[in-house]
């Protein structure tokens, strides 16, 4: 299922309250693993090409992306991208 808020995270650098994180490559869900409306985020570490890490306890609460009930830090985009040719 598509989620506009999580869709905007793709390509952004994130960090959890416990210090893990990297560059978001995709997301999946919703699922019931951590309660109704939970999502999973797949990410890769800086310098790596292939994502191999997951955060499975993502929720959107009052328009805030949380991990285990704490706000997910969004540290910006991996790189600036050109949005148009002109």
Phi and psi in degrees as GROMACS dihedral restraints (atoms count N, CA, C in turn):
[ dihedral_restraints ]
;  ai    aj    ak    al  type     phi  dphi    fc
    3     4     5     6     1   -86.2    20    10
    4     5     6     7     1   138.6    20    10
    6     7     8     9     1  -131.1    20    10
    7     8     9    10     1   116.9    20    10
    9    10    11    12     1   -60.8    20    10
   10    11    12    13     1   -39.0    20    10
   12    13    14    15     1   -65.0    20    10
   13    14    15    16     1   -46.2    20    10
   15    16    17    18     1   -71.8    20    10
   16    17    18    19     1   -31.0    20    10
   18    19    20    21     1   -57.6    20    10
   19    20    21    22     1   -37.9    20    10
   21    22    23    24     1   -71.9    20    10
   22    23    24    25     1   -12.6    20    10
   24    25    26    27     1   -79.9    20    10
   25    26    27    28     1   -20.8    20    10
   27    28    29    30     1   -61.0    20    10
   28    29    30    31     1   125.9    20    10
   30    31    32    33     1    92.3    20    10
   31    32    33    34     1    -6.5    20    10
   33    34    35    36     1   -92.1    20    10
   34    35    36    37     1   151.1    20    10
   36    37    38    39     1   -88.6    20    10
   37    38    39    40     1   130.5    20    10
   39    40    41    42     1  -125.7    20    10
   40    41    42    43     1   163.4    20    10
   42    43    44    45     1  -148.9    20    10
   43    44    45    46     1   136.2    20    10
   45    46    47    48     1   -84.5    20    10
   46    47    48    49     1   169.8    20    10
   48    49    50    51     1   -66.3    20    10
   49    50    51    52     1   -17.6    20    10
   51    52    53    54     1  -102.3    20    10
   52    53    54    55     1    10.7    20    10
   54    55    56    57     1    97.4    20    10
   55    56    57    58     1    -7.1    20    10
   57    58    59    60     1   -86.9    20    10
   58    59    60    61     1   161.3    20    10
   60    61    62    63     1   157.4    20    10
   61    62    63    64     1  -179.0    20    10
   63    64    65    66     1   173.3    20    10
   64    65    66    67     1  -147.3    20    10
   66    67    68    69     1  -102.1    20    10
   67    68    69    70     1   122.2    20    10
   69    70    71    72     1   -69.1    20    10
   70    71    72    73     1   130.3    20    10
   72    73    74    75     1  -111.1    20    10
   73    74    75    76     1   -27.9    20    10
   75    76    77    78     1  -168.0    20    10
   76    77    78    79     1   176.8    20    10
   78    79    80    81     1  -147.3    20    10
   79    80    81    82     1   163.4    20    10
   81    82    83    84     1  -148.9    20    10
   82    83    84    85     1   159.7    20    10
   84    85    86    87     1   130.4    20    10
   85    86    87    88     1  -167.9    20    10
   87    88    89    90     1   -75.5    20    10
   88    89    90    91     1   160.1    20    10
   90    91    92    93     1  -139.7    20    10
   91    92    93    94     1   176.8    20    10
   93    94    95    96     1  -105.9    20    10
   94    95    96    97     1     6.7    20    10
   96    97    98    99     1   -55.7    20    10
   97    98    99   100     1   -41.1    20    10
   99   100   101   102     1  -119.6    20    10
  100   101   102   103     1    36.5    20    10
  102   103   104   105     1   100.9    20    10
  103   104   105   106     1   165.9    20    10
  105   106   107   108     1   -57.8    20    10
  106   107   108   109     1   137.6    20    10
  108   109   110   111     1    80.0    20    10
  109   110   111   112     1    17.3    20    10
  111   112   113   114     1   -77.7    20    10
  112   113   114   115     1   150.3    20    10
  114   115   116   117     1  -130.3    20    10
  115   116   117   118     1   163.3    20    10
  117   118   119   120     1  -118.6    20    10
  118   119   120   121     1   141.1    20    10
  120   121   122   123     1  -116.1    20    10
  121   122   123   124     1   133.6    20    10
  123   124   125   126     1  -102.9    20    10
  124   125   126   127     1   137.0    20    10
  126   127   128   129     1  -144.5    20    10
  127   128   129   130     1   166.1    20    10
  129   130   131   132     1  -126.8    20    10
  130   131   132   133     1   155.1    20    10
  132   133   134   135     1   -78.0    20    10
  133   134   135   136     1   156.0    20    10
  135   136   137   138     1   -53.6    20    10
  136   137   138   139     1   136.8    20    10
  138   139   140   141     1    85.6    20    10
  139   140   141   142     1   -12.4    20    10
  141   142   143   144     1   -94.1    20    10
  142   143   144   145     1   151.6    20    10
  144   145   146   147     1   -97.1    20    10
  145   146   147   148     1   -29.9    20    10
  147   148   149   150     1  -109.4    20    10
  148   149   150   151     1   127.2    20    10
  150   151   152   153     1   -72.8    20    10
  151   152   153   154     1   137.3    20    10
  153   154   155   156     1  -142.9    20    10
  154   155   156   157     1    12.9    20    10
  156   157   158   159     1  -120.4    20    10
  157   158   159   160     1   147.3    20    10
  159   160   161   162     1  -130.0    20    10
  160   161   162   163     1   147.7    20    10
  162   163   164   165     1  -121.0    20    10
  163   164   165   166     1   117.0    20    10
  165   166   167   168     1   -99.8    20    10
  166   167   168   169     1    -4.9    20    10
  168   169   170   171     1  -107.2    20    10
  169   170   171   172     1    36.6    20    10
  171   172   173   174     1   -84.6    20    10
  172   173   174   175     1   134.1    20    10
  174   175   176   177     1  -137.5    20    10
  175   176   177   178     1   160.9    20    10
  177   178   179   180     1  -115.0    20    10
  178   179   180   181     1   112.2    20    10
  180   181   182   183     1  -121.6    20    10
  181   182   183   184     1   114.4    20    10
  183   184   185   186     1    54.4    20    10
  184   185   186   187     1    43.4    20    10
  186   187   188   189     1    68.6    20    10
  187   188   189   190     1    13.4    20    10
  189   190   191   192     1  -110.0    20    10
  190   191   192   193     1   130.4    20    10
  192   193   194   195     1   -81.1    20    10
  193   194   195   196     1   123.9    20    10
  195   196   197   198     1  -121.6    20    10
  196   197   198   199     1   157.5    20    10
  198   199   200   201     1  -128.5    20    10
  199   200   201   202     1   117.8    20    10
  201   202   203   204     1    54.2    20    10
  202   203   204   205     1    35.9    20    10
  204   205   206   207     1    82.7    20    10
  205   206   207   208     1    -2.5    20    10
  207   208   209   210     1  -110.8    20    10
  208   209   210   211     1   144.2    20    10
  210   211   212   213     1   -57.4    20    10
  211   212   213   214     1   137.0    20    10
  213   214   215   216     1   -81.4    20    10
  214   215   216   217     1   130.6    20    10
  216   217   218   219     1   -79.6    20    10
  217   218   219   220     1   129.9    20    10
  219   220   221   222     1  -111.0    20    10
  220   221   222   223     1   111.8    20    10
  222   223   224   225     1   -96.7    20    10
  223   224   225   226     1     5.1    20    10
  225   226   227   228     1   114.0    20    10
  226   227   228   229     1  -178.5    20    10
  228   229   230   231     1   -82.9    20    10
  229   230   231   232     1   155.8    20    10
  231   232   233   234     1   -62.5    20    10
  232   233   234   235     1   -41.6    20    10
  234   235   236   237     1  -159.0    20    10
  235   236   237   238     1   157.4    20    10
  237   238   239   240     1   -72.3    20    10
  238   239   240   241     1   139.4    20    10
  240   241   242   243     1  -122.9    20    10
  241   242   243   244     1   147.9    20    10
  243   244   245   246     1   -80.4    20    10
  244   245   246   247     1   123.2    20    10
  246   247   248   249     1   -87.9    20    10
  247   248   249   250     1   -19.5    20    10
  249   250   251   252     1  -152.2    20    10
  250   251   252   253     1   167.8    20    10
  252   253   254   255     1   -85.6    20    10
  253   254   255   256     1   -19.4    20    10
